[in-house]
């Protein structure tokens, strides 16, 4: 396939030569390459001002990130052959670490498949195509997935925030075979049913897997509060790891129904309880009820969606950590997590320390967690690193 050329302004190739894969609209030489002349998904050869080939990308002409590189240094088409090659490399990376087929199979730019997220649930795949450009490659992607994995079903989750903000169609569609409403997941030896059609994101969060495994030595015979529990990823595992009691708090009735389903799956119906409501309000109410816990886990949604939200988001992290500390027994463990890309680990430490001062106690960080090997970080793209989990003991 012949691709059009996309010329950059003089000096705008430095970041790409360093390994980054995004091209911004203000980096384009608009006289030689008018963005209005490109269609979403159109393949292009990205060239420096001097004409040197930098790689192959597909276009997103209406976006700030107007092109996304999928073949740095090469002139390639994002066709069945290349997608299959990319999937094989991604699969080998996951299978080298995980002994069961439950993981994020494709993590966008880190797997040189920009805009694509695929979670694997055994014989089922849940796919997200998160921008207009990558929609163009839907069929070769599905063909390559069938060729490589022969799945029983593929679900397309077209309801991501990025799609909504881009004005794309928002729908959830089974595009191959059959996919049950809830599919089995096994993580760290614990069984779950994930609501892949209607649950958050793809129905499950594989990213905290390694941090959740770290709970094991901390929860034996302990009381645990799992805040923003969703369907119990942290709390149910704490129960299986030996917690004496687990309380899961979430605002969603459907999520809490999932908690009890997963508690039953693991023989924990008697140890697990649920509370529905706003996390800050319910935690404040728990304080008035004189409740306290040996372990408090805070895994909120991203309080900081954009860099401009940093100040407001920091205050939200500080507040939720303070509420958690007020429910935590002396000597207990606070697990504070964040999926906000714009929140640095240092900023999370600051929010936790400020919370400790307000709660009149001290904290000591004893362990830290990050995203697992199925969410590989591209060293040239800081945006691929977003997840943090801090384990801290309450002292004093």
Secondary structure by P-SEA (a helix, b strand, c coil): cbbbbbbbccccccccccccccccccccccccccccccccccccccccccccccbbbbbcccccccbbbccccccccccaaaaaaaaaaaaaaaaacccccccccccccccccccbbbbbcccbbbbbbcccccccaaaaaaaaaaacccccbbbbccccaaaaaacccccccccccccccbbbbbcccbbbbbcccccccccccccaaaaaaacccccccbbbbbccccccaaaaaaaaacccbbbbbcccaaaaaaaaaaaaaacccccbbbbbccaaaaaaaaaaacccccbbbbbcccccccccaaaaaaaaaaaaaaaaaaaccccbbbbbbbccccccaaaaaaaaaaaaaaacbbbbbcccccccccccccccccccccbbbbbbbbcc
